[in-house]
Amino acid sequence: MKFAPAQSFRPNKFKMVPNKFKKATLIVTWLTLSMVYVSCFQDREPLVVAYWNVENLFDTVDDPGTNDKEFSLGGRKNVTQEIYDLKIKHTAEVLADLDADIIGLSEVEHSWVLEDVNKAYLDRDYEIIEYESPDERGIDNALMYDPKRFKVIASRPITNTLPSGDKTRDILYVKGEYAGETLHLFVNHWPSNYGGRKKAIPKRAATAQLVVKQVSAILQSNAAAEIILLGDFNEEPNEMNVQSLKAVGLSSLMEPMLGQPIIGTYVYRGEDLFPDQIIIHESMRDEEGLAIVPASASILDLPKYRQQEGKYAHYPFRFWAGNNLLGGYSDHLAVWVEIRKK
């Protein structure tokens, strides 16, 4: 969209306006048109929404209330300040490659480690949302967002009390605004298979029902609400508990990617898996409000993020392998999608 410069307006158009008001009128007209242009451009520019499990982003201080000593100075991983700085640097590098407006994160110990990441990533100045959860290891879900692109209205942690009474991560809920539309975000890190898959499935079933309950409450107020789930669901898109979300109109953008060779966000015993997903409500496929940009759902899968040689070639290049420092990035790859206003 182009606008003629102020001096190109015909003088006789303003012949009835006193001279002292001519310049002011032209300036106001130019500014108004410029503001309309900028507003239209911003509304057309897609919002990039991403998710990444950062793999144990801990500080170096032993918290007596959580099981984090292995990552502390003097712990069994022999962490040093230099190792911590490398983890921060590599985390910021992934954020730079994503260049996302909104990023959901998992396995974050405290908000101040994200502040260190924010300082290391110079191209943006993110705001951070993180609540301390009752997880025994002290890891939480978090959200980093660019306030120039997304306005946060409200946020809160959703306590996830498992049937067994086990403690786990809260689900992070954030309500915000983009292009004049309200967007509901849920950052998830569902219970893992640690301790056995058979025991983990009921835990994830309870977590899925908690999500369904929260989403249902939003839809009761607005049946066309724009809703996105970000997270490490520790299940494939076609497994039972993720599929149960379809009861409230939620479906995974990663489901169509299943079955494609050497594609996934995580590798277990040589098998590519899709625990990291972006799940959207059906309202983001209709003709009003916000919509997913077609074919934009992607994995940040650059060669440097996978091991290239040896027994674990193709596995994500993780930072830790047990107590051994590999010095990579994470055992999970990041995912992202673009959103536009219709």
N, C-alpha and C positions, 0 to 999 in steps of 0.2 A: 504494500500500500504506500503510495507516494502522495505528498502534499506540496503544493506550490509554496515557495518562500513568501514571506510577508510582503516583500516589495513588489511582487508580481500582481497583486490585486489592483484592479483598475482604479485610478484616482477619482473618477467621476462617480464611482459607487459610493464614495464617502463625501461628496461635495456639499451635503447639507450638514455635515458634522463639523463643528468648530475645530480649527487647526490644532488647538491644544489637546483635543481628545483623539486626533487621528492616530498618533503613534501609540497611545495607550490601547486603543481599540484593536489595532493590528497585533500588538504584543499579546493581548488577552486571547485573541482568535488563534494565534499561532500556538500559544501554550495549551489551549483547550484541545486543538487538533493533535498536538504532540502527546498529550496525556491519553487521548483516545487511542492513538496508535500504539503507545507503550502497553496500555491495558489489554488491547486486542492481541498484541504479540505475546504477552505473558500468558494469556489464557490459552493460546494455541500451542505454546511450547510444552511438550510432554513433561509430566512429573515422573522422575525415575525413583522407583521404590525397590529396595533391595533387602536381602536377608543373608546373614553369615553367622555360622557357629565359629567363633574365633579360636577355639581350643585353649582352654585354661589361661585366660588373661588375668593372672594374679599379680598382686603387688609382692614385695619382698618381706613384708612384716607378718610375723606369726600372730594370727588372731586366735586367742584361747577358746573362743566360742565356736570355732569351725575346724574342720579337718583340712587345713591348708598348709600345715607345717612343711610338707615336702617342697613347696614352692618358695619357702622363706629362706632368708640367709641362714646358712648352717643346716638346712634340711638335707634330705637324702639325694635330692637332685643337684646339690652343690651350686645352687643359683648364685650368681654374682650380679653386681650392678650392670656390668657389661652385657650379661645375658638378658637381663630385664630390658635394657635399652634396645637390644636387637629385636626382642619381641615387639616392643612398641614401634620400632622402625618398620618392621615387616607388616604389622597390622595397619599402619598408616599407608603403606604401599598398596595394600589391597583396596583400601578406601579410595585412594587416588585412581586406581584402575577402574573401580566401579563408578566413580564420579556421580554418586546418587544423591538425590535430594532428601531421601528418607532411608535410613538403614536400621533394620531390626537386628539385634545382636544377642547371642547367647554365650554362656560360660564366661561372664564378666564378674569379677569379684566385687569391685567397688566403682563408684562413679569417677573417682579421681584417676583410675588407670585410663579411663576414656578421655579425661582431661589431658593426660600426657599424650595420648594418641592424637587428640585434636591439635595440640601444639606442634606435633610432628608433621601433620598434614596441613601445609601452608595455603592450599588453594581455596579452602572453605573454612568457615568459622561455625561449626555446628553447635546447636544447643543439645543438652544431654538430659534424658529422663531415665532414671534407674532407682529402683526401690530395693532395699535389703530384704531378701526372702528367707524363709526358715530352712532352706536347703542345707544339709549337713556339711557339704563341702564349701558352702558359702558362695556358690555361683548363682548369678541372677540373669534375667533378661533385661535388655536395655534398648533404648531408641536414641539415635542421633539424627538430627534433622536440621535443615537449612531454614532459618526463620524468614529468609527472603522469599522462600518458595512455598512454605507450609506454615500455617498459623495454628498453634496448639490451643485448643479451647479447654480441655480437661484431660487428666490422666489419673490412673490409680492401679494398684496391684490387685489382682484377683487371687485370693488364697485358694490353693488347690489341696484340700484335705483328702488324702487317699483312704479307701475303705479300711486298710490295714492300720491306719494311723501314722504311716510313714510320712516323713517330711520331704517335700520336694519343692521345685521352683514355683514361684507365683507366675501367673500369666499377666503380662503387662498390657493394659488397655489404654489407648490414647485416642482421643477424639479431636479432630482438627478440621481445618478449612483449606481448600485449594480451589482457586478459580471460582469463588463464590459458592462452592458446594461442600457439604459436610462429608468427611471421610472417617470411618471407624476402623482402627487398626488394633489387632491383637498379636502380640509377640509371644510365641510359644516355645517351650522346650519340654516335650512330653517325656515321661519316664522311659529310661533306656532298658535294654535287656540284661543289664548287670544283675547277676544273681539268678538268671535263667529266663528265657523267653516265656515259658508257661506262666510264671509268676508276674511277668511284666504286662502281658496282654490285658488282664483285668484292671491294672492301674491306668493303662492308656484308655481303656473303655470308660472309666470314671472321669478321666480328664476330658475325653471327647464329649461326654454328657454335660460337663460343666461348661464347655464352650457352647454347646447347643442351647443351654439355658440362658447364657449371657446374650447370645445372638437373638434368641427368640424374644427377649425383653426389648431389644432395640427394634425388632421388626413389628412388635405390637404397637409401638409408637409411630413407626414409619415403615410401611411394607416395602417401600422402594429404597431403603437405606443402602448406602454404598459401604460395603464391608470387605476388609481384606485380612486374612490370617497369614502371618509370616512365622516361619519356625522350622526347627528340627523336630519332626513328629515321630522319629524313631520307628516309622513304618513306611511302607511303600504307598503310593497314591491309590493303589487298587486293593489295599488290605482293609480289613473289616472296620477298624475304628476310624480311619480317615473317610472311608465310604459312608459311615454313619452320619457324617456331617451333611450329606446330601438331603437329609430330612428337613433341613432348614434352608435349602437352596445353595449350599456351599459345594464347590467342586475345585479340584486341584488343577492348576495350569500345567503341572508336570505329568499328569496322567497320559496325555497323548505322546509323550516322549518315551514311555515304557517300551521295552522290547527292541529299541534301537541299539546297535552294537557300540560298545565302549563309551556309553553316555550315562552319566550319573554324577552325584555330588559326593559320594562316599564309596569306598571299596572295602568289602569284608570277605576274606578268604578268596580273593580273586574275582568276586562278583560285584559288578557295578550296581549300586543301590541309589534310591532317591528319597532319603529321609528329609532332606531340606526342600521345602516346598513353599509356593505362594498359592494360597487358596482364596478364591473370590466368591462373593455372593452373585447370584444370577442377575441382580440389578445392574451389575457392571457389564452386562452383555445386551442391555436394552437400548432404547433410543433417547433416553433422557439422562441428564446429570453427567456422571463420569463413566468412562469406558476404558477397557484395556486396549492398547494399540495392538492391532492384529499382528501375530507372529513375533511379538517383542519379548515374550518370556524366554529368558536365556540363562545359561550357566557361565560364570566367569572362569573359563577353562583355558588358560594360557599355558604354554609348555612349562614355564617356570613354577607353576603351581602343582605340577606332578613330578614324581621321581622318574627319571629317564633311563636309569640303568639298574641292573642287578635283580635280585629276587623280587623286589617290590616295585619294579618298573610299572608305571601307569597309576600307582597309588597316589593319592594326594600327598604332596610334600609337607609333612607335618613338622611341627616345631620340636615336639618331644616324641620319643619312642620308649615308653617306660621311663627309666631314669636316664636314658641316653639322649643327649642333645643332638638333634639333626640340624636344627637351625633353619627350618623351612617356614611355613606359614600356618597351616592348620591341617587337620585330618579331614576337614570338610571344605568343599568348594562353595563359593557364594552364588546366589541366584538373584535375578532382578527382572523387572518388568516396567514398561512405560504406560502411563495413564494420561488420558487427555479428556478435556471437556467436550461433550458432544455438541 
